[in-house]
Amino acid sequence: MLISDIARLRLHAQQVSKHTCKTPQALVSYMGALQAQDFPASKYAVGARLPNTTLKQVEKAVNKGEIIRTWIFRGTLQLVTPADIRWMIELVKDRLEMRLKATEKALGVDATIYPHVFKLLREALQGGKRLMRSEVESLLQTHHIGPEYMRYGLFRASLEGIICHGPMNGKQFTFTLLDEWCPPQPAYSKEKALELLAERYFTSHGPATIADFTTYAGITQKEGLIGLEAAKPRLDQLTIAGNTYWCGKDLLAAKTGVPNALLLPAFDEINVAYKDRLPMIAKEHGHKVMTINGIFHPVMLNEGQICGLWKRTIAKDGLEISFEPFISLKKSRKEEFEAAVQHYADFMELPVKKMAFL
């Protein structure tokens, strides 16, 4: 097997070129978590993996609490399911809270105020109430708590399992009490949680290395190895160019090819979920996909390899799409990328009014 095969297998495992999930909740459960700091992009990350699914259907799943947005791995916003949210947060919260201390100290944030912030949030949200971010900010100001506590207060309250993002209010998220929005779930030991996470990650994102896994989850190598060792009976192993990769059972036998032309959104798992992205993109193009401050652009994939960027603008009468390939594309391949736009248009339920290669 060649390193180039890794890209094909990852697209297969990630449900981009093979589709076995039927609903947004089932897809997010299978993936474990989906990057969601760019919420519009995360909705299409779900849609790109679910044929015939629309934006409205993904938003409905969010508004019903079938999938939930909150801060988890690496301290970034993720989409997860109610069955997973608590054990995933518990697994990483101590490290994330420790990491916050230095930042908060530099900003003059007094951590002893947080219990008071948590109490205010519980009282304000009790009984199924929801508050938008601006309303939470007003609540804290009313109690003479400065804006420097806003972001970290919400973050810490989420890590403590007090709040999570609730249904949308227009285009804005609300916050709600986790215990009222999400039914109780069984707790797991740290060892069991690491095992579950390892199995979920390598099954849905493999082939991947232990370094990919620990980078994705924001855990130590020791923790990653504990999870991997416990999950090994349900995984397959392969070695390419001296690197050991792990993936779900039967993935290596998969014969499914990848579409010639694919479009994936910003911050897609095909990029953010790995330390080593070379199987997906040539080294000379890597800096074009991710900015120095960690922004991942929407990507074009040519036969499974990232070959350019794309951008969409929602105009009054439909979608305007521009392509910026890194490589020379034949006319026939350009036409395939233009055809690939239709999947996104169907998801958005909007017509395509204009397309251009830059």
C-alpha positions, 0 to 999 in steps of 0.5 A, a space after each residue: 500500500 502507498 502513502 497516496 492510498 491513505 487519502 482514499 481510505 480517510 475519505 472512505 472512513 470519514 463518510 465522504 466517499 462512502 455513506 452509511 449514516 442516515 441522520 445528522 445525529 448518527 453521523 456525528 455519533 459515528 465521527 465522535 465530534 465534528 469541528 464547529 468553531 465555524 458553525 455554517 461550515 460545520 453544518 455542511 461538514 455534516 451535509 457533505 457526508 449525508 447525501 440528500 440532507 439539507 441545511 434545514 435538516 441539520 439545523 433542526 437536529 441542533 434545535 432539537 438537541 440531537 446534536 449539541 455544540 460545545 467546547 471540547 477537544 483542544 478547547 475548540 467548539 465541536 458538534 457532539 451527541 447527547 450520549 457523548 458530551 459528558 464523558 468527552 468533556 470529563 476526559 479533557 476538562 482538567 487539562 483545558 482548565 489548567 491551560 487557561 490559568 496562565 492566560 487568565 492570570 495574564 489578563 488579570 482574571 480572578 478565578 475565584 469569581 467563577 463560582 459566582 458566575 456559575 450560580 448566576 447562570 444556573 439561576 438565569 437558565 433554570 426552568 428551560 430558559 435560554 440566553 443569547 451571548 449578548 444576554 449573558 453579557 448583560 447579566 454579568 454586567 448587571 452584577 458588576 462582572 467585567 467583560 473579561 470574564 465573558 468568554 472564559 466564564 462561558 468556556 469554564 461553565 461548559 467544561 464543568 457541565 453546567 451549560 451548553 449551546 442550545 437551540 438557535 434564536 435566529 442566526 444566534 446560538 443560545 445557552 442553556 443548562 446541560 442537564 435540562 437540554 441533555 438527558 443524563 448518561 452513564 459515566 466512564 472511568 478515564 481508561 474506558 473513555 480513552 478506549 472509547 475515544 480511540 476506537 471512535 477516532 481511528 474508526 472514523 478518521 483512520 488510517 491515522 497515527 498515534 500522533 494524529 490521535 493525540 493532536 486531535 484529542 489534545 491528550 498526552 501520548 501516554 493517554 493516547 497509548 492507553 486508549 489505543 491499546 484497549 481498542 486494538 482488538 477492534 482496529 486494523 494496523 498498517 505500516 507505510 514508510 516506517 509509520 504505523 497507522 490504525 483504522 477500523 476493521 475492514 477499511 483496508 479491504 474497501 474497494 470504493 474509489 473517491 469522486 474525481 472532484 470534491 468540495 469540503 468546507 472550512 475547518 473540515 475534519 479531513 484537515 483539522 483532525 490530523 497532525 500529518 496532512 501530507 497524505 492529503 496535500 503536497 507539502 508546498 501547498 500546505 500553507 495555502 490551506 491553513 493560515 498562520 493563525 489557524 484558519 482552515 479554508 474550504 478545500 477542493 479535492 482532486 482524486 482525493 488530494 487537496 488541490 485548491 480552495 473554493 469560496 461561496 457568496 450568498 447573493 440575493 438571487 443565489 450562490 456565487 462560487 469561485 475556485 482557486 486551484 493550486 494546480 493546472 486542471 483540465 477543462 473536463 476536471 473543471 467541469 466536474 468541480 462545477 458539477 460538484 457545486 450542485 451538492 452544496 447548492 442542494 444542501 443550501 436549497 439555493 440556485 447557483 447563479 455564478 461560478 468562476 475559476 480564478 
